[in-house]
Amino acid sequence: MKPHYFLAVDLSKEINNSIYQWTSEIKRKWPFDKWVYREDYHITLAFLGPIESEKQLERLYRDVSDAIKGVGSFSLQISDIGVFGRPESPRILWVGIEKSKELDELRNRVYNACVQIGFSLDSRAFKPHITVARKYKGKHPFIIKEVERSSLKKMDFQVGSIKLFQTNVNQIPKYERIREFVF
């Protein structure tokens, strides 16, 4: 099976540690099947799937570099907590990001470049988030309001690059940083 790739905003150690500390506090009460390893936190911009050839990879490097020319570094802020799936038994628990025109513009540039290369990307609306857990397995319904009362710090962080990640399902951390695109 070929590895899968994605382009994402990587997070600082400070942000990763803050989120990890918060998940360590809530995981005792809210059991999920898998908690994301702290070095794997990120904000996905484009999930690519497998890369078919060295030529496609080289074009990805070139076209993404071109697409982000002129983008300046910008600030993001951790915002809310949410879920994907049924609210009482979610498949994903995530930490949200405050609305950002700069992040939306970056995502659009990256997304469009990847589509032009030939990748089949998810067409759903962009909902920037950091996945922290998968597959709720609690005996009682999950209650987001109780989780929202926990002490996740709303922190700002700078974005000055994106990275190409490779998924390695049989190792921890699961995501390997392959290439950085600085702007």
N, C-alpha and C positions, 0 to 999 in steps of 0.2 A: 504494500500500500504506500503510495506516494505521500510525503508530508504535505500538510496544508499550510498556507501562508495568509497573513493579514497585515494591513498597514494600520498603525495606531499611534496615539499619543501615549508615550511612556510617562510614568509618574516618578516623582522624586522619592528618595528613601524616607524623607520626613512624612510625606503624604501616605506612603505605603505603611509606615509604622503606625501612624495615627489610625488608619482604617483597620489595620490588624489588631491594634489594641481594642478598638470598639468591637470588632467581631469576636474577640476572645471573651469579652464581657457578655455578649448576647447568646453565644452558641450553647451555653449551658441550658438556657431556657428554650431556645428555638432550634431544635435539631434539623439539620439539613444533611443529605447524603454526602455532599462534597463541599468543602470550604476551599475557596481559591487560595493558593499559596501566596504569601505577601509579595514576592518578587514577580508574580504574574498579573498583578493589577494593571489595567490599562484602559484606554478609551478607544474602542475600535472605530476606525474611519471607513475601512473597506475590507471585507472578508473575501479573499481571492480564491480559496481552494487550492488545488495542486497547481504548480507551475510546470508546464509541459516541456519546456526546453530551455537550454542556456540562452538561446536567442530571445525568447520571451522574457527571461529574467533580465537580460541586458537592456531590452526595450523598456521594461518596467523601471529600472534604475534611471534611464535617460528621461523618460516621459514624466515620471513623478518629480524628478529634479526640476524639469522645465515648468511643470504645473505650479510648483510652489514658489517660483521666482517672484520676488516682490512682496511676499508675505513677510510681515514683521512679527517679532515675538509679541505675545499677548498674555494676559492674565486670565485664569479661570478660577472658579470658586466651587468648592463642594457645596451642594445645596440640600437636597432632600434624600429620603430613602423610599424605595418603591419595589414593586414586584412585577414580573411577567408571569402570566398564567392565572389560574384561579386564585383569587385573593386568600381563600382559606387554606389552600394547599399549593403554594406557588412553585413553579419550576425554576425561577431565578429570583434571587434577592440582590438588589443593586443599590449603589450610592449614586445619586444624580449630580449633575453639573448645572450651575446657573446658566440660563440662556446667554449665548454669546454669538454676536454677529461674526466675529473673527473665526470662531470654531466652525460655524456653519459654512463660511466662505472657504476655509481650508478643506473641510470635508467635501464640498462640492467640487473643488479643483481636483482633489485626489480621486474622487469617485469618477468624474468624467474622464480623467486620464486613463483609469483602469478599464473603463468601458471601451474606450477607443482602442486599447490594446487587445480587447477581445474577452476580457473576463466577464462572466455572468454574475452580477452583483445583486444583492437583496434590494428590492425596489420599495420596501416599506419606508415610511418617513423616518428620518434620522432622530433618534432619541439618545443623546449622549449619556453614557452611564459607565459605571465601573462594576462589573459583576463580582460579587463577593461570596455567593453560595448558590448551589444548585440542588434541586429536588428536595423539597420539604418532606420530612418523614415523621413529623410529630404526631402523637396520639390525639392531640386536641387541635382545633382549627388555629391556623396562624392568624395573629391579630396585629396588623401593621401599626395601629395606633399605639400599642404597647411598645413596639420596637422604636417608633419615632420618639418616644419619651427618653430613650437611652441617650448617652452623652457623646454622640458623634460631633467632633469639632468641625465647624464650618471654616475651612482654611482656604486661603488663596494660594495659587501656585503659577509659576511662569511656564509658558510653552514656547520653545524656541526651535523645536525639531519634531519630526515624526520618525518612526522606525518601522522597518519591515521585520516581522516576527515569523518564525517557523514553529509549528506545533510539533512537539515530541511527546506523544501520549504516554510513553513508558518511563518518563523521567520527571524529577522534581528539581527545580521548577520546570513547568511544562512548556513554557515558551522561551525560545532562544532568539535573541536579538541578532539579526543578520546584517542589517545596514541601517545607518542613520542618515536622514535627510535634514540638514540644518538650514534654517532660514533666518 
